[in-house]
Amino acid sequence: MEKESNRFLGDAPVGKLMGKYAVPCIISLLVGALYNIVDQIFIANAAYLGSYGNAANTVVFPLTVIALAVAVMIGDGCCAFVSLSLGKNETTDARKSVGNAVGMTVISGVALCAIYLLFADPIIAMFGGTVNEETFRYSQEYFFWITLGVPFYMFGQAMNPIIRADGSPKFAMVSTLAGALINIVLDPLFIFAFRWGMMGAAVATVLGQVATAALAVWYLLRMRLVRPAKGDYRPDFHIAGRTLTLGVTSFLSQISLVMAMAAVNNMLRKYGALDPVFGQARYAQIPMAVVGIVMKFFQIVISIVVGMAAGCIPIAGYNMGAGLTGRVRRLFTRLLAAEAAVGAVALIIVECFPGQLIAIFGAANESAYYTQFALRSFRVYLCMVIFACVNKACFIFLQAMGKALASTMLSMVREIMFGVGLALLLPRFFGLDGVLYSMPVSDALTFLIAAVLIIRTYRELGREPRPSVQTSARALSKA
């Protein structure tokens, strides 16, 4: 019955399916990204917080990404597993994957929350929070309250792709949107009216995350295609292992991003201290605050890119499982073209309108040094954003096809070998500018490798079968 209900993934036009699945996924990820971005906008425009609060937000941001990395490994892995299983009509395994994913998410969320609370100060210092006393104090305050929401955040993020795999991308979007709207409404109230500072921004975020998690629980009890029975929640190490294997690319792409951010933050702190301007205590937080803002814009772009690619996971997985490689090939072509277009628009914005971007984050309250460094950072750091978009699409699509190893290796090369390695190496020769150069050089080098994998993928998928042959095959399968 499940396969019959999901058969439209193998029959409907590819473009129509992309719209149905990718658009809600994009909106879900954009809304999810708004949690931290909205916090930073309101923090930056609160005169009593300013660039110190911005820097603190940048310090804590990678720690929320760690939680997201674990959540998407479970959620995206389960989404891919369920889609492949439904394509093969293996519905029992699909249900067990969902049940095991719920258990893994709850356990990992509580465990990570405990680790954060126990080692808060060393963790904050590891991500550059000791740049000056004010930044460290604000980081501690923001980090504590954000940590309390980690289990709820992880549950909502992990269940989102699972809900999409169940054929309800719109509900996945609405659940995330509800939480973000709560955050947007409460942020100005807590920060400006109550003057709760960093605590206010964090509490608003956590309340939104709780709402998203509650809606995910409500949906899990009413799933359409793969509603788990009581026994499906029992640990099955084979299925759990396969789920995590399919999701490991999502994990590595996020966790390696954390490693890159840690390297960047510490290089900003180290080489900023050697700069004639930013070596002064009152300006020391500026490089970290500015690069954090640039990364927030990049996060918006990547949310669109990942949303399009992740929205294609159920479509690609089902069609690969059903042997419809011609449809997978067409889907891949459309996805790569769309991702490149998003990157082109982003490039125009960062090169032509960087002043307008930094104004959103309270530049009017800052020094001329802040504005000058921000303009340069936007234009240099994101000058290869088109390649970044195509690279990310390649990572995720290979994962959807069940090619976990190729996807994982490409992600590791980008984020660890290039992302971390160049962030540590280039500042030795170019100082603070070297930190900015590390991003575009990493994306350009990764694209050279991604291009080879893209060509190989096309060759493997082969040419699309003639319509008469494909139609006959479907008719026989339905007979």
Buried (B, 14 or more C-beta within 10 A) or exposed (E): EBBEEBBEBBEEEBEEBBEBBBBBBBBBBBBBBBBBBBBBBBBBBBEEBBBBBBBBBBBBBBBBBBBBBBBBBBBBBBBBBBBBBBBBBBBEBBBBBBBBBBBBBBEBBEEBBEBBEEEBEEBBBBBBBBBBEBBBBBBBBBBBBBBBBBBBBBBBBBBBBBBBBBBBBBBBBBBBBBBBBBBBEBBBEBBBEEEBBBBBBBBBBBBBBBBBBBBBEEBBEEBBBBBBEEEBBEEBEEBBEBBBBBBBBBBBBBBBBBBBBBBBBBBBBBBBBEBEBBEEEEBBBBBBBBBBBBBBBBBBBBBBBBBBBBBBBBBBBBBBBBBBBBBBBBBBEBBBEBBBEBBEEBBEBBEEEBEEBBEBBBBEBBBEBBBEBBBBBBBBBBBBBBBBBBBBBBBBBBBBBBBBEBBBBBBBBBBBBBBBBBBBBBBEEBBBBBBBBBBBBBBBBBBEBBBEBBEEBEEEBEEBBEEEEBEEBBEEEEE
